[in-house]
Amino acid sequence: MTAAIEMEKRRRLILSSHASWQTRGLSREEAAAVRDRWRLEVERLRGSAQLLDTIDTLAACGINQELAERGWGRETKQWPEVPSEARSLGGRWPGSRTGGFPESIPLRLPSELAEQVLAACWHTSVESIRKIRKWRDRYPGLVPPAAAPTEGELEGLPDPLAEYEQFAAGVTTVGVVYRAGIRRGVAAAELLTATRFPKLDAEDVPS
């Protein structure tokens, strides 16, 4: 992810070197206006996923793609309101698994996007979450595997644990969507760099 963002930052620098954004020879007032237009242009490029030079823009791009792939995006699905129960759990719902990235990645996503992810994950998972709670009431002494078992491991599980895995497979957490989205965002950033500036390297960056 870091490498993809750095390449996009380099691409932003190259874009900023265009004559339209130069301020040499301008008055202070004229230079301020140019810098403001450049700031708005960067915001436009980021908002339209044409420039993915920050963690937040990269993640938002990929998460939107992930939601669209699942049919959970705003264009295809309007979800009911998210209940307080879902918010209080903080994404660690029954059926959650260990795993993901070795380090946490702080994100500042648009509020509408974050709400869409939470709503989609909760409303597609809630039936399975309730089944898992009932399963835990029936088998309080059983401890499911921390990580999802492989296909071979699943075949060897006793019936109660195999039933749990069936329910857990129906749970999608916010973290799952975010991680998948970041992977998609990295791929999108790499594609942008490759197609817009296919020979971009350190020597291309303006000083």
Disulfide bonds with the S-S distance in Angstrom:
none
